[in-house]
Amino acid sequence: MHIQLNGEPYTLDADLTAADLIAQLGLTGRRVAVEINEEIVPRSQLATTLLAEDDQVEVVHAIGGG
């Protein structure tokens, strides 16, 4: 399956959830925000939100600094 991830083409297996994508990106346990097709996905729904062909996905994670 093909999606756009942060504006770049990205290929992944079919039937994956937003939480699966977060895991593939190595961001499990980090503070992330996920937007799919211009809709913010609440953290409580990441594990049940399936990705679809041609979805536009934005993943942003917080980085501490000072």
Backbone torsions as a table, in degrees:
resi	resn	phi	psi	omega
1	MET	NA	146.5	-179.4
2	HIS	-117.2	133.1	174.9
3	ILE	-131.4	172.7	168.7
4	GLN	-104.9	121.1	-179.7
5	LEU	-114.7	114.3	-177.6
6	ASN	51.2	40.7	175.4
7	GLY	83.8	2.2	-178.8
8	GLU	-119.1	146.8	175.7
9	PRO	-62.0	140.2	-179.2
10	TYR	-145.3	133.8	-179.9
11	THR	-109.4	134.9	177.9
12	LEU	-147.7	167.6	178.7
13	ASP	-67.2	152.9	176.4
14	ALA	-70.6	163.5	176.6
15	ASP	61.4	36.6	175.1
16	LEU	-102.4	149.6	176.6
17	THR	-96.2	170.6	175.2
18	ALA	-60.4	-36.3	177.6
19	ALA	-65.0	-37.9	176.6
20	ASP	-62.1	-41.5	178.7
21	LEU	-63.0	-43.8	177.9
22	ILE	-57.2	-42.5	178.6
23	ALA	-64.3	-43.8	178.7
24	GLN	-60.0	-33.6	-179.0
25	LEU	-82.4	-2.9	179.6
26	GLY	74.0	27.3	-176.4
27	LEU	-109.5	11.4	179.2
28	THR	-59.7	133.3	178.5
29	GLY	85.4	-5.7	178.4
30	ARG	-95.9	162.5	177.5
31	ARG	-78.7	110.6	-179.0
32	VAL	-129.0	154.0	170.7
33	ALA	-120.5	135.4	-178.8
34	VAL	-123.0	132.4	176.2
35	GLU	-124.5	129.3	177.3
36	ILE	-122.0	121.1	-179.5
37	ASN	50.9	47.1	175.9
38	GLU	68.4	18.3	176.5
39	GLU	-120.6	124.7	176.5
40	ILE	-67.4	134.3	177.5
41	VAL	-100.4	117.5	177.7
42	PRO	-59.7	144.0	-179.8
43	ARG	-52.1	-37.3	-178.5
44	SER	-66.3	-14.6	-178.4
45	GLN	-108.9	1.6	-177.6
46	LEU	-59.5	-40.4	-176.3
47	ALA	-73.5	-15.3	-177.8
48	THR	-113.7	0.6	-179.6
49	THR	-93.8	107.6	-179.9
50	LEU	-79.4	140.5	174.2
51	LEU	-85.4	150.5	-178.6
52	ALA	-129.2	159.6	177.8
53	GLU	-50.8	134.0	176.8
54	ASP	69.6	12.5	174.3
55	ASP	-60.1	146.1	174.0
56	GLN	-101.2	109.4	-173.3
57	VAL	-115.9	132.9	173.3
58	GLU	-119.6	128.7	176.8
59	VAL	-123.7	123.5	179.4
60	VAL	-123.9	133.7	176.4
61	HIS	-124.5	144.9	-177.4
62	ALA	-75.4	138.2	176.0
63	ILE	-123.5	124.5	-179.9
64	GLY	-71.7	153.0	178.7
65	GLY	-169.6	177.9	-179.6
66	GLY	-155.5	NA	NA
